[in-house]
Structures are given as structure tokens and as C-alpha cells.
Amino acid sequence: MSDSMKTAEVLEGANSMLAFDVERVRADFPILHQEIYGQPLVYLDNGASAQCPRAVIDSMSEVYETYYANVHRGVHYLSQRSTDAFEGAREKVARFINAASADEIVFARGTTEAINLVADSFGRAFLEPGDEVIISHMEHHSNIVPWQLLRDRAGIVLKVIPIDDSGNLVMEAYRELLGPRTKLVAITHVANSIGTIVPVKEVARLAHAVGAKVLIDGAQAVPHLQVDVQDLGVDFYAFSSHKLYGPTGIGVLWGRFDLLNALPPYQGGGDMIQRVTLEKSEFKAAPHRFEAGTPAIVEAVGLGVAIDYVTALGLDNIAAHEHGILAYATAKLSAVEGLEIVGTAEDKAAIVSFTMLGAHPHDIGTILDRTGVAVRAGHHCAEPTMDRFGVDATARASFGLYNTREEVDQLVEGLMLVKEFFG
Ligand code: PMP
């Protein structure tokens, strides 16, 4: 290797370290700097909700302190300012996922509401009894139950793509499920319970080949991967703010504009209408047609700032950092006797689910809590996935951009206590 190549390599390494200094990042998150039961907090429940950086918290306080007012309807200064901030957040979301326009961004309460919106509106507009919707065996309940409700209401047929023993989607089985009656494939981008990253681009390509539309549950993907909805070639994409370092109470449904605009309203009320008489109503175009009532204004502003935050750090830098943590955690946890990792797909986001011989996941979670380590224990709203692996629950460590290797070590130390207790 020439000297100049070596120098370039060193500089590149230094640049990526400069771009991602985890201690500097941690300083942005006030909640992380506290002790739980006398131990430094190790927050490993990011898959449930990630913490907010100071910038997000401050932006929301600023709204309440300086320009809080309802949007769209007011002619006064504060209302115009809050409308600008709210619509500005919509534009940030559009840029973040590379939507063709901000008109493709519907604000919903979260991923759950976004999926229910599609199940209800797309279901009413486009699905007939006997039409088929395909999901996978590793969905969150929020991408199972709405389709079961639609099945019971509208007579659609629900089909399920199997997963293998590692948690990979079985693509050959998927190809066989697709057919002329397939109208929608609704699938997760990253499985919340086992971390598998689904090859959604290929899933979409195959679905489109039979004329089906594709909805992606991106709740666990947007915090870890750079998502480009146009490149993925999907039709709908849903995610929640609170897993992306933003507040609760707001999420996003992205849809291709023509498709979105062809869907009937989901809920009726103020702000979504063009004109109302006592006989009938005319509706606004997408996205406003789907936003009945006062939206989560302050939360939208917070989400916009969360997007600014992760964008400034760089999703690629975040992914590289988390990938290092995932590899380290996987190696460390695999070395713990009696511990079994559930979900070992080749392509995984920073989520490790596991069981331990002799200890129920709730016991693991409770003991870890006493050592300051927050993990989730349970079925993770993915009971069919648990059934697939023959367990009723797992303990789950889900990592975020502020986690460190030292925290993984603290997790492993806590697990040693679990072993002492139950071993
Ligand atoms: N899908 C996945 C993959 C999730 O992880 C979650 C949250 N655990 C949801 C959907 C539901 O998100 P929310 O509760 O924010 O609507």
C-alpha cells in the first residue's frame, strides 16, 4: 500500500471517529446521566422507545413558551407560526425518507395508527372478498391484528410468509404465496423481537410483479438504517417518532401520492374537509384528508428536530456504530453459558433477544433492573414469532446510537448475577 493510500485510510478512520464520538453524543441526552438503584443507568430498551436528545426537548418547550397555537385555522401570528413549524416538520420527514413531496406524508399517532389507516382505507377502496394480503411470521401485533380485523370484516384471505430457524424470511415460500389474488404485502423492515432486516426491495419487486401493493412497517428500521422509500420501491411506509429519538404521540404514514390520494378518508372531522353541508362533505386531498382533528403539533416539531439530530450524526455513522455494538454484544452474550440468542439472521439490526436456562425472561429483566440495566422482557408484541421459536418470552437488549461497549459489559455482569441466582 502506498503512503498516500495509507494516509487516506487513516484520515477516513479519523473522520468517521470525529463524525461519531459516542461520549459527545451521550452528553446530548439528559436522561442517561442518572443512577438507578445506585448504579449508572444502562438503557437498552431503545426498541420500545428511544430517549430524546436535549434539542428535541428544548424545541418542544420552545413551542409551548413562545408560539403554541392551533394550526391551519388561525389568521393570527401564533397560529401562522405554529402552522409553519408543523408543515416544516412534514417537509423534514419527506426529505428524511426521500419522499417525492411533503404531500405524501401523513401524520398519524404512530406506526399502529398508520397501518390501521391503510387496512381501513385501502381495504375499503381496493379489496374484495377472497383478495389476499400477505404478512410474515415475524410481524409486530400492529401489523397482524388490523389485517385479521379486515379479514373478519371484509372476507379477505390472510397469508403468512414463514421464517427459518435463524429468523430469515423464506423467500422461496414467499414467491409461492404470491398470485393473481395478492393485493397487498404488508411486512416489517426490521423485526422488533429478533432484529432481522428484511430484504424489502426484493420483497417489493416480487409483489409488484403480480400487481400487488407493498406496505412496510418501518418502526424499527428508521432509527438504524438510511431509508429511501423511492429506492426501496414500496408503496406505503409507516414509522413512529418515539423510536427515532422523538416524542410519543406522533408517527408517519408515507404513501405514493396517487395511491394515497385515491384512498377514502380514515376518520372524519375538522381540518380534513373542503366543504361540509348537512347533506354531504367534500374532502381535502392527501395528506390533509387523513388528518381529522387537531394534530400533534408540538410532537411534530419535536419529531422534526429528532430527524435533524440523526441526520446531522449521519445514519451511516449511526449504523456503523451500532453494528460494532451488535457484534460485540453478540460475541459476549454467546459466551454466557446457558444463554441462547433467539434470532440469528445474517442481516440484523442492533437487537439481541435471548433466553437463559432456568431463568424466566421476566426474572432476567428484574435482576438486570436492579443493576441499572433496562431491557425488555416478554413477547414484544410478537407472540407468533415467539411461538415460532418455541418460547413464550425472551429478554431483549435493543441498542441505540448512544450505547457503548462498556454498557454491554455491564449487561453481561448483570447476567452473571442472574446465573448465580438461578444457576
Ligand atoms: N411495528 C414494530 C416493528 C414495532 O417495533 C412497533 C413498536 N414496538 C410497532 C410496530 C408499533 O409502534 P407504535 O406502538 O409506536 O404504534
Residues whose N, C-alpha, C, O or C-beta is under 5 A from the ligand:
A	BS01	PMP	G47 G110 T111 T112 E113 H140 S142 V190 N192 D217 A219 Q220 S240
